[in-house]
């Protein structure tokens, strides 16, 4: 967000706090869930997408209708010489897409898994310009209906939070999703904290901050305080691998430590030096993520 534009936005929200904090909260929520347009892609992002064209050509591509649009899902099958070992769902993070998850997808595919990679609404091949937890969980549930059950859900950044909340059934319209294992890479623990940080960034007043929380509940049917992965993981007891880098500047390492505190069923793998995005291409990261399933006993996934 450009500095001049940010100053204007902060000034407007400061005025709105005095005039109508309810409308300010709604506007802030819409700003928060606005997804970047294709025109905003950097040259580096364009090169990465172009470089992955051969990789994407290997997939079977599906467009699944949602309540208000459609999402793209990409199916990668293992080499024929290997027997399938179960299906893995891969969910990217904010300002990301299937192409950026290539190394993980290849790792699981080459280990014998069928991989379904989901482009979240407003990203990659999916339609829309807005993304929130309700839209994301809807997309994951549609993926399960068409391609499940899933041996594991692998999520990066916001995609990790989506994986936990889909499994927990946090969004009122959707039942808990049965899954064998979770792999959470650079994932945030607390959505309330995420919104607090965003409110602080745009200088949202306390009344407007409360109003933005009301918008979350309006969309998801659930109070914002319930969207804390470490709390949800205590109840879920699903075997979970948390992968994080101590030098992650977007999601602090304290978020990973909080999730690991949920119990002995949650393991931690430190990928130091790889930050928030380079972590997706780390060889040791892919080995750990794939190995978490390979070393596991058979897990019964029940609808």
Beta strands, then each sheet from edge to edge (+ up, - down):
strand 1: 60-65
strand 2: 70-76
strand 3: 87-91
strand 4: 114-119
strand 5: 150-156
strand 6: 179-185
strand 7: 239-244
strand 8: 266-270
sheet 1: 1+ 2- 4+ 3+ 5+ 6+ 7+ 8+
end
